[in-house]
Amino acid sequence: MRKALLIVDMLNDFVREGATLEVPMAREIIPNIQRLLATARREGWEIVFVCDAHAPDDPEFRNWPPHAVRGTEGAQVIAELAPREGERVISKTTLLGFYDTDLEAHLRSREVKELLLTGCVTNICIYYIAIEAAVRGYRVRVPGDSVAPLDVQEGEFALGQMEKILGVQVER
């Protein structure tokens, strides 16, 4: 079964200390994602970075501080996980990874059947991408030590929903 590692929103504006929309726990998962990334590269998995890339006047900024504005340093993948040549970067403008992007077309063209979701935020983008993937028929896995919530309880709730409702394989 062809696999893909999705690294979601591991961007400077979420990960760096003092960043615009800092997710402090995101720094803790970097080594775990690095290990998965090394495995994926070694084993020839598809590697996709799914990243916020907002316009300066994005409507999302009514609910959240401006972050990951397209073309800024804050919208760049952190150096520790920097994409290599041939690894796909998919820009998204919502909490969803499939909506209004070419993620599905890319995965289907590579005959990917299984997705391993990593990154942040567990109870927001990871959760919504898991829903999108599950309803599209992908086998979805989420390693609990490679996703970061804004709040531990909300993260645990989201992992539980993914597991119980969507049939996602949550690795704890």
C-alpha positions as CSV (number, residue, x, y, z in Angstrom):
1,M,0.0,0.0,0.0
2,R,1.5,3.3,-1.1
3,K,1.9,5.7,1.9
4,A,2.2,9.4,2.2
5,L,3.6,11.4,5.2
6,L,1.7,14.7,5.6
7,I,3.4,17.4,7.6
8,V,0.8,20.0,8.5
9,D,1.5,23.6,9.4
10,M,4.9,23.1,10.9
11,L,5.5,26.8,10.0
12,N,7.5,29.5,11.7
13,D,4.4,31.4,12.7
14,F,3.2,28.3,14.7
15,V,6.4,26.8,16.0
16,R,8.9,29.5,16.9
17,E,8.8,30.9,20.4
18,G,6.9,34.2,20.5
19,A,5.5,33.6,17.0
20,T,2.2,35.2,15.9
21,L,0.1,32.1,16.6
22,E,2.5,30.1,18.7
23,V,1.7,26.5,19.4
24,P,4.2,25.8,22.2
25,M,3.8,22.0,22.1
26,A,4.8,22.0,18.4
27,R,8.4,22.4,19.3
28,E,8.2,19.2,21.3
29,I,7.1,17.1,18.3
30,I,9.9,18.2,16.0
31,P,12.3,15.2,16.8
32,N,9.4,12.7,16.3
33,I,8.5,14.2,12.9
34,Q,12.1,14.2,11.9
35,R,12.3,10.5,12.6
36,L,9.2,9.8,10.6
37,L,10.5,12.0,7.8
38,A,13.8,10.1,7.7
39,T,11.9,6.8,7.5
40,A,9.6,8.2,4.8
41,R,12.5,9.4,2.7
42,R,14.4,6.1,3.2
43,E,11.4,4.0,2.3
44,G,10.2,6.1,-0.6
45,W,6.9,7.3,0.7
46,E,5.3,10.4,-0.8
47,I,6.1,13.4,1.4
48,V,3.7,16.3,1.4
49,F,3.9,19.5,3.4
50,V,0.4,21.0,3.8
51,C,0.8,24.6,4.8
52,D,-1.3,27.7,5.6
53,A,-0.6,30.4,3.0
54,H,-3.0,33.3,3.7
55,A,-3.6,36.6,1.8
56,P,-2.9,39.7,4.0
57,D,-6.7,40.3,4.3
58,D,-7.8,36.7,4.8
59,P,-11.2,36.5,6.4
60,E,-9.7,33.9,8.9
61,F,-8.0,36.9,10.6
62,R,-11.4,37.9,12.1
63,N,-11.0,34.9,14.3
64,W,-7.3,34.5,14.6
65,P,-4.3,36.9,14.6
66,P,-2.7,37.3,11.1
67,H,-0.4,34.4,10.5
68,A,1.3,32.5,7.8
69,V,0.8,35.3,5.3
70,R,1.9,34.1,1.8
71,G,5.4,35.0,1.0
72,T,6.5,35.9,4.6
73,E,9.1,34.1,6.7
74,G,6.3,33.1,9.1
75,A,4.7,31.0,6.3
76,Q,7.8,29.0,5.7
77,V,8.3,25.4,6.9
78,I,10.7,25.4,9.9
79,A,14.3,24.7,9.0
80,E,14.4,21.5,11.0
81,L,11.9,19.9,8.6
82,A,12.7,21.8,5.4
83,P,11.3,20.2,2.2
84,R,13.7,18.7,-0.2
85,E,13.6,18.8,-3.9
86,G,10.8,16.7,-5.2
87,E,8.8,16.9,-2.0
88,R,5.5,18.6,-2.5
89,V,4.3,21.7,-0.7
90,I,0.5,22.3,-0.8
91,S,-0.7,25.7,0.1
92,K,-4.1,25.9,1.9
93,T,-6.1,29.0,2.9
94,T,-8.5,27.3,5.3
95,L,-8.4,24.7,8.1
96,L,-8.9,22.1,5.4
97,G,-6.2,20.4,3.4
98,F,-8.2,19.0,0.5
99,Y,-10.6,21.9,0.0
100,D,-9.6,24.1,-2.9
101,T,-6.1,22.6,-3.2
102,D,-4.6,20.0,-5.4
103,L,-3.8,17.6,-2.5
104,E,-6.3,14.9,-3.6
105,A,-5.2,15.0,-7.3
106,H,-1.5,14.8,-6.2
107,L,-2.1,11.8,-3.9
108,R,-4.3,10.0,-6.4
109,S,-1.7,10.5,-9.2
110,R,0.8,8.8,-6.9
111,E,-1.7,6.0,-6.0
112,V,-1.4,6.8,-2.3
113,K,-3.9,4.8,-0.1
114,E,-2.6,5.5,3.4
115,L,-1.9,8.9,5.0
116,L,0.2,9.5,8.1
117,L,-0.8,12.9,9.6
118,T,1.7,14.9,11.6
119,G,2.0,18.5,12.7
120,C,-0.3,21.1,14.3
121,V,-2.9,21.7,15.5
122,T,-4.3,18.4,16.6
123,N,-7.8,19.6,17.3
124,I,-8.0,22.0,14.3
125,C,-6.2,21.3,11.0
126,I,-5.1,17.7,11.8
127,Y,-8.7,16.9,12.8
128,Y,-10.3,18.5,9.8
129,I,-7.8,16.9,7.4
130,A,-8.4,13.5,9.0
131,I,-12.1,14.0,8.3
132,E,-11.5,15.0,4.7
133,A,-9.2,12.0,4.2
134,A,-11.4,9.4,5.9
135,V,-14.5,10.4,3.8
136,R,-12.4,10.1,0.7
137,G,-11.5,6.5,1.6
138,Y,-7.9,6.9,2.7
139,R,-6.5,4.8,5.5
140,V,-5.4,7.4,8.0
141,R,-2.9,7.1,10.9
142,V,-2.1,9.7,13.4
143,P,0.9,9.2,15.7
144,G,0.0,10.9,18.9
145,D,3.6,12.0,19.6
146,S,3.8,13.8,16.3
147,V,0.9,16.1,16.5
148,A,0.5,19.2,18.8
149,P,-2.7,20.7,20.2
150,L,-3.2,24.2,21.5
151,D,-4.8,22.6,24.6
152,V,-4.1,19.0,25.8
153,Q,-7.8,18.2,26.6
154,E,-9.0,19.5,23.2
155,G,-6.2,17.5,21.5
156,E,-7.3,14.3,23.3
157,F,-10.9,14.9,22.4
158,A,-10.0,15.3,18.7
159,L,-7.8,12.1,18.8
160,G,-10.8,10.3,20.4
161,Q,-13.2,11.5,17.7
162,M,-10.8,10.6,14.9
163,E,-10.4,7.1,16.4
164,K,-14.0,6.4,17.4
165,I,-16.0,8.2,14.7
166,L,-13.6,8.2,11.7
167,G,-11.8,4.9,12.2
168,V,-8.4,6.6,12.2
169,Q,-5.6,4.6,13.6
170,V,-4.4,6.8,16.5
171,E,-1.0,5.6,17.8
172,R,-0.5,6.6,21.4
